[in-house]
Amino acid sequence: MKLDRTLGFWAVFCIAAGAMISSGLFVLPGVAFAHAGPAVILSYALAGLMVIPAMLAKAELATAMPRSGGSYFFIERSMGALPGTVAGLANWLSIALKAAFALIGIGAFARLLWGSQPEWVIKAIAIGICLLFAAVNMISVKHTGRIQVGMVAFLLAILVGFVVLGLPAVQHSHLAGFMDKGLGRAFGTAGLVFISYGGLTKVASVAGEVRHPARNIPGGMIAAWAVVSVLYVAGVFVVVGVVPADPVAEAGVAKAAGLRNNLTPLSIAAKQFMGTPGEILLAVAAMLAFITTGNSGILSASRSPMAMSRDGLLPQWFQKTSRRFGTPYASIAVTAAFMIAIISLLTVKGLVEAASTMMLILFMLVNAAVLIMRGSKIQNYRPLFRVPFFPWLPLAGICVYGFLIVAMTLEMDLLPLLTTAGFAVAAAVWYLFYVRPRTSRESALVYMVRSAVSKEIYRSTLEEELKQIALERDEVKYDRFDRLVRSCVILDLPESASAPDMFSLAAKELGPRIGVDHEKLMGLFQAREAQSSTVVRPGLAIPHIIVDGVNVFDVLLVRCKEGIRFPGVDEPVRAAFVLIGSADERNYHLRALMAIAHIAQEHGFTQRWLKAPDSEHLRDIVLLSRRSRDEPDG
């Protein structure tokens, strides 16, 4: 069942922002400070810059293929079922783990608000919140988006207030020795805090439910990155500038908490310049951040198994969708159950670190997916947003994320790395015994390799799928002109020809279709050309004639790479739209001319027309045009 497109720009912005503003800001600065000292501010800025290649790569892929599943779908379609299986399960696991531990993170702040509580109470609260948001996700993704918008707006307001009120309280002495631990330590710490930005790209998992994806997906992601990056750097600057590095005691005052390894750094900082009310307010904001991460985590993580099930990589049960609410309840239930198990057991610290490694591997694969999709030159891959500085930016992203994996491996023990390797092996085994016998879909990588080693022209199943995705994305409803093109004759002339030669071929094809003699049609074409040239611009001609009859109208497409020579025209014609209709169709004749004008004016039309490998690809160029269409007439 098709999911409804109900998420707008603000929902995309808030899902991305809500997934980022979590433990990376409310817990991690104190731990990171122990590694880098005051240069932790620089580490957060570097991490924000390092996420740009992955963000832009996902924005391009999501606008070309706005399908639920996000990283899984992009990687599977570009590289194949085996990398897709590994990526899909890794994507689901990493998001679900982050969401589960975001809910557990409420515990540290609950103690700050309500004092020490038994561990089972904290777990029960986290499980209850998990069940609540699972229920909300099952009822309506639209309501989920609205709730996310409200929570993130309130959270951002608190953080802006924290920064504005905290800046005057910053003590510059706390920033002394900013780079004492060296630039290398700052870069290493950037790898540690990089996970803080990981939630930014998770909105691609719900791309299939976003309205106007060309505008809302890249716009929402970039806006979320810009706002949250500024708040991260500014917030950490305030924390470092307000809270002393180590616990201090003043005369007559109890010892104040230090920043090093502090798990509630923003609350401690707020207490310095806003007193206990500020401490409580930031604790509430922290819990709200954890809740938004958990909420968006359930929303985005549940789409991976659903998309994998739809493609035959997991049992079909995972794609069951509520007829009443239009939500994938089975996938949501499994994701929530997994999160509850993690919350209950709380013995997966190594897995959380492994999830960070898997996230970086996913980012590398996503950048590789952009390189492959562009390199394959599949005509129907039509992203509405393109990564700038291609291919250098994706290549830089692969190198940066590889560097961070190495840096993290040096900082961690071998268990997370072994866990990641074990997970990849398990996913490969699942592929061999379950997936491989059930799927034979061709990836862009296979298409690219086959095209390179063989000159034989063939049509990939991926091309047809991308065509259907583009039509759904652009909400194209075929009008009369589209229906004519779907069944029209296409002439792909292999050699240079004269205009009379082309008219003769067109007359032979169109004559039997409309019941008019070939010689008569040939005479009409030549008479029309004698009146005035039908070449409307260099390289494009629209020969059109009126024939006897009623309700007669047909279209014929012509391509000639070597060019058709029209009399009195210097540049040969390489694209021609031949129109033929009866007098009563004169009004539609004008609408068809307008449709052709819009098609030919699209950016890159001539290049796509000349590079299309065969006639069916020429047909796709016309059908996928983003022209204004008439209302379907039934």
Phi, psi and omega in degrees: 000136182286135178279147182285144176268094186240353184267127178258193183302312185292327176294317177298313179303314186284328175295315180292313180294318180296327178287336179274315186282095183207224183298336179300333178255319188272343182237316193290330184305322180294318178294317181293326179299325179297335181273317191244351185068208181302338180292358174302333176299314177296323180299318179294321178295318179296318179298322178296323178288325183292337181279349184302313180302318179293320180299312182290324178297315180292327177297317178296311183296323182289330177280336176278324184226069181288081181234144175297142183123336173056237185305320180303308185298316181297313184290320180296317181288332181271323188246339179121177188291323182294305175299327179295320178297312179298315182294318181297313180291321179294320179298313179299314183295315185293319180292316181296320178296315180298319179294318180297316181284339172294319179291321176297327181300340177302331184302315182299323182275335174295321177296324180295325182274316189247005181082181183297132178232151175302150184298324183295331178292316179298317178296319181297320178297314180297317180295320179299317179294321178300314179296321180299311183285332172298319179295318179297317179296326180288327183284315183192123175292332178296317177294323177302314179298319180295317178298318180298319179300313181297313182294316183291323178299315178296319181296315180296323179298317179297316183292321176298317177298320178300315182292313183298315181283334184276332183303317179295339182271357182294132177257117185296339178296333179290343181265001180298146181067040188305317184248027183301329183271002174092155180294326180299319179293324178296318177293319178298320179291330175301323175295323180294318183270359181302327179301337179300330183263001186299328183290346184304317187270359184290343179296339178297340179293338180247026182301330180291352181245017182257130174287145178045061186302330181300325181264314191283327182289300179295322180297314180295319180293314182294319179296317179297317179299314183297312183294311184290324178299315179298316180293322177301305184295315180294319180296316179293325176300316179296315181300311181295322183282344184255319185266129176295157184297318184237160179306139178229155177234134177248158183303126176074005182235140179299156182301130179272147182292146174262170184277327187301119179063016178285133183267358176229056190296320182291323178294318178297319179294317181298326179295332182295322185240357177233358179074193182301320177303321178294320178299315181293318181299317180289330175294319176296317179298320179298314179296323177297320178297317179296323180293317180296323177294317178296319181295308181292332178294315177298317182299310186277322182296323183294342182281338180294306179297328178297313180294322179294322177296319180300328181267003178086011180271344174224162179305149185298341181304329184292341182262010178299131185236138180294126177292328183283315187255346181069030181241149181281080190294326182294314180295321178296318181297317180295318179298314179296321179296319177297316179297319179296321178298318179296315180300319183291317185280314178052042178233035187237038179303318178298323179292327178295317177295323177295325178298325176296317178297317180295326178297317179294322176297318177299319179297321176298316182293325179295318177294323176294325180298320177297316179299319182288315182297318178290317183293333180290337181058032173293121188299323185275004169279101188233073178293144178268352172228135182238140177299126177286163177056038178284139003265007190293322181294312176299321178296319177297321178299316179300317180294316181297315183289327173296319177299317181294324178297316178297315180298318180293322180297322179292329181279326184266170170280180185283345185301312179300320180294318178294323178297317178298316179297318179297320178296317180297320178296316179298319178295323178294320177297317177300321179297314184296319188265337182245312189282310188304318179291347188251355183222143177222024183293140181269134180267168177295328179296315178296318179300316182296315181294316181296320179294328181285326185264347181224137179271358180293131181273128177215163183252119181282148175296332178295324179299317180294321179294316179297325176298313180295322178297316180296320179296318178292318180301315182275003179052045181282128172243116186304131173257190184299320181296319178300317182294324175297317181294323181300331183246005186282164174277141177237125176258121177246093188281126185282339184229166177300145182216163174268164179300316178300323177299315180295318179299321180296315178297318180296319180295321178296325181280319186278330183308305180296333182288329183245000177075037179236140182299141182302315182295322179296315178298319180300318179295322179295318179298316182292322178295319180295321181290330180290330179295309177195149184296139176268008173283111187269341175196165181304124177090352184229131177230149177229075175296132182213137183224159176255133179238164176290156177122185181228138178057040178256126174200134179209161182231146173222133180256141181228135170232138174219103183298326181280343174102142176256130184270113175260141182297136177078007181241127184287311184273130180294152180273131179246348177224130179223136174248110183264123180246139179217128184202162178277168186297326181290349180260018185300320179296317179292328176306317179293321178294323178295319176299320179293320178298317179296320179300317179295319180297313184290338181273352179298144180299128176081010182302310184299317180297315179295321182297317182284331183270346182304131186287335181203183186294325180294327176290328174296319179298320180298322180302318181288316184292330182269004179297147184263040179283163172289136183245150174293157175297133179303136182258040177083000000 
